[in-house]
Amino acid sequence: MLVIDALDEAASDDTSTTPLVNLVAEHFSRLPGWLGVVVTTRPEPAITRRLSRLQPLVLDPARPENRSDLLEYIVHRLNNIGHTQSAEKAVAEIDRASQGNFLYAKVALDGITLGVFSLEQANDLPEGLTGIYLSFFERQFRNVESFKARQRPLLELVLAAHEPLPLVLARRCLGWDDYERDEAVEPLGSLFPTQGATIAAFHQSVADWAMDSRRAGAFRISRDKGRKKLGAILLDEFRSPSNLDAELVRNWAPRYFDATEVWQEWAFLRDAGKRCFRFRQDAGSWICWACSRTPRCGDCTHME
């Protein structure tokens, strides 16, 4: 059995440039019959068009089986809280507000566990993911100006990152020490959890919400600003390396140079076969990103 979860999170706006979506659409029908494959995705139009001939099964949150599983999940989580009497009253309210959405139930129950929402006032929970995300932020960050000064710069980087953001890179971009980093990260709770030495959105839906000014309002996050910050710092690391891990810089930098103000000074090429990145400075000399050499006569084996 092969399971690919959240295919939509691997896709770009142009699915023709997304290898995984293309792989599923063009080649999965050729797999042997003994291999079971399960692929899940949100119904993004670009993806559903690409996969239409596979006749996907649409999961209806209102189906009795889904609601039964959701109720079981809510009861299990609330029993772990320990307030049995209040929990019994809250089950129906959380189920009603969730409208069959497991993500909603998870965020609501995480908020109750963290004290963001009150178990005794579960009937006041907002309906829908947009409502629960906004309510979470409004209660967790009552001082919006403090949020803009502390959490917003970090979230700009998180949403711009192509994978979980290394906290050491966030520190370098924002000029923070360990205290400032921890003070910014902790209030983000389960919506932007840390795993090891990285931080990321717990689900693409919260990232989509945060980048939409109509839904997020004062808590809106600009991914473009995050890309510019990452590009500027990584370009600076390329020119004058500091104590930032060289492998991290090598893997991340080529993805963000196009967001820098000095992009016109560079020519960027990628050899997909060798994953060799090449740059040309305005002086005309070539620099091989794979080995950081500046060959004069083609002596670098990475350069073609």
CORGIVEN-V218758 format. One record per backbone hydrogen bond with DSSP energy under -1.0 kcal/mol. CO is the residue of the C=O (numbers start at 0). NH is the residue of the N-H. E is the energy in kcal/mol with one decimal. If there is no record, write none. Layout:
# CORGIVEN-V218758
co=CO nh=NH e=E
co=CO nh=NH e=E
This chain:
# CORGIVEN-V218758
co=1 nh=37 e=-2.8
co=3 nh=39 e=-2.4
co=5 nh=8 e=-1.5
co=6 nh=9 e=-1.7
co=13 nh=16 e=-2.0
co=14 nh=17 e=-1.6
co=17 nh=21 e=-2.1
co=18 nh=22 e=-2.6
co=19 nh=23 e=-2.2
co=20 nh=24 e=-2.5
co=21 nh=25 e=-2.6
co=22 nh=26 e=-2.1
co=26 nh=29 e=-1.7
co=27 nh=30 e=-1.5
co=31 nh=34 e=-1.6
co=35 nh=1 e=-3.0
co=37 nh=3 e=-2.8
co=39 nh=6 e=-3.0
co=41 nh=43 e=-2.6
co=43 nh=47 e=-2.7
co=44 nh=48 e=-2.3
co=45 nh=49 e=-1.2
co=46 nh=50 e=-2.1
co=50 nh=53 e=-1.8
co=51 nh=54 e=-1.6
co=59 nh=62 e=-1.9
co=62 nh=66 e=-2.2
co=63 nh=67 e=-2.4
co=64 nh=68 e=-2.1
co=65 nh=69 e=-2.5
co=66 nh=70 e=-2.4
co=67 nh=71 e=-2.0
co=68 nh=72 e=-2.2
co=69 nh=73 e=-2.6
co=70 nh=74 e=-2.6
co=71 nh=75 e=-2.2
co=72 nh=76 e=-2.4
co=73 nh=77 e=-2.6
co=74 nh=78 e=-2.4
co=75 nh=79 e=-1.2
co=77 nh=81 e=-1.1
co=81 nh=83 e=-1.4
co=82 nh=86 e=-2.8
co=83 nh=87 e=-2.3
co=84 nh=88 e=-1.2
co=85 nh=89 e=-1.5
co=86 nh=90 e=-1.5
co=89 nh=93 e=-2.7
co=90 nh=94 e=-2.4
co=91 nh=95 e=-2.4
co=92 nh=96 e=-2.5
co=93 nh=97 e=-2.2
co=94 nh=98 e=-1.1
co=96 nh=127 e=-1.3
co=97 nh=100 e=-1.5
co=100 nh=104 e=-1.9
co=101 nh=105 e=-2.6
co=102 nh=106 e=-2.5
co=103 nh=107 e=-2.8
co=104 nh=108 e=-2.6
co=105 nh=109 e=-2.7
co=106 nh=110 e=-2.5
co=107 nh=111 e=-2.0
co=108 nh=112 e=-2.3
co=109 nh=113 e=-2.3
co=110 nh=115 e=-2.2
co=110 nh=116 e=-1.3
co=118 nh=121 e=-1.1
co=120 nh=123 e=-2.1
co=121 nh=124 e=-1.7
co=127 nh=131 e=-2.1
co=128 nh=132 e=-2.7
co=129 nh=133 e=-2.2
co=130 nh=134 e=-2.4
co=131 nh=135 e=-2.2
co=132 nh=136 e=-2.3
co=133 nh=137 e=-2.7
co=134 nh=138 e=-2.1
co=135 nh=139 e=-2.3
co=136 nh=140 e=-2.7
co=141 nh=143 e=-1.0
co=142 nh=146 e=-1.8
co=143 nh=147 e=-2.5
co=144 nh=148 e=-1.6
co=145 nh=149 e=-2.2
co=146 nh=151 e=-2.7
co=150 nh=154 e=-2.6
co=151 nh=155 e=-2.2
co=152 nh=156 e=-1.1
co=153 nh=157 e=-2.2
co=154 nh=158 e=-2.6
co=155 nh=159 e=-1.1
co=156 nh=160 e=-1.6
co=164 nh=198 e=-1.6
co=165 nh=169 e=-1.8
co=166 nh=170 e=-2.5
co=167 nh=171 e=-1.7
co=168 nh=172 e=-2.4
co=169 nh=173 e=-2.4
co=170 nh=174 e=-1.7
co=170 nh=175 e=-1.1
co=176 nh=180 e=-2.2
co=177 nh=181 e=-2.4
co=178 nh=182 e=-2.4
co=179 nh=183 e=-1.4
co=180 nh=184 e=-2.3
co=181 nh=185 e=-2.3
co=184 nh=187 e=-1.6
co=185 nh=188 e=-1.6
co=187 nh=190 e=-1.2
co=190 nh=201 e=-2.8
co=192 nh=199 e=-1.6
co=194 nh=197 e=-1.4
co=196 nh=166 e=-2.9
co=197 nh=194 e=-2.1
co=198 nh=164 e=-2.3
co=202 nh=206 e=-1.1
co=203 nh=207 e=-2.7
co=204 nh=208 e=-2.2
co=205 nh=209 e=-2.3
co=206 nh=210 e=-1.5
co=208 nh=211 e=-1.4
co=209 nh=220 e=-3.0
co=211 nh=215 e=-3.2
co=212 nh=216 e=-1.5
co=215 nh=218 e=-2.1
co=216 nh=219 e=-1.7
co=221 nh=225 e=-1.2
co=222 nh=226 e=-2.3
co=223 nh=227 e=-2.1
co=224 nh=228 e=-2.2
co=225 nh=229 e=-2.5
co=226 nh=230 e=-2.7
co=227 nh=231 e=-2.5
co=228 nh=232 e=-2.2
co=229 nh=233 e=-2.6
co=230 nh=234 e=-2.2
co=231 nh=235 e=-2.1
co=232 nh=236 e=-2.3
co=233 nh=237 e=-1.9
co=234 nh=238 e=-2.0
co=235 nh=239 e=-3.0
co=244 nh=248 e=-2.1
co=245 nh=249 e=-2.5
co=246 nh=250 e=-2.1
co=247 nh=251 e=-2.0
co=248 nh=252 e=-2.7
co=251 nh=254 e=-1.4
co=252 nh=255 e=-2.1
co=252 nh=256 e=-1.1
co=255 nh=258 e=-1.7
co=256 nh=259 e=-1.7
co=259 nh=262 e=-1.1
co=261 nh=264 e=-2.1
co=262 nh=265 e=-2.0
co=268 nh=277 e=-1.8
co=270 nh=274 e=-2.2
co=270 nh=275 e=-1.0
co=275 nh=270 e=-1.9
co=276 nh=288 e=-3.0
co=277 nh=268 e=-1.5
co=278 nh=286 e=-2.4
co=280 nh=283 e=-2.2
co=284 nh=280 e=-1.8
co=286 nh=278 e=-1.9
co=287 nh=291 e=-2.1
co=292 nh=287 e=-2.6
co=299 nh=302 e=-1.2
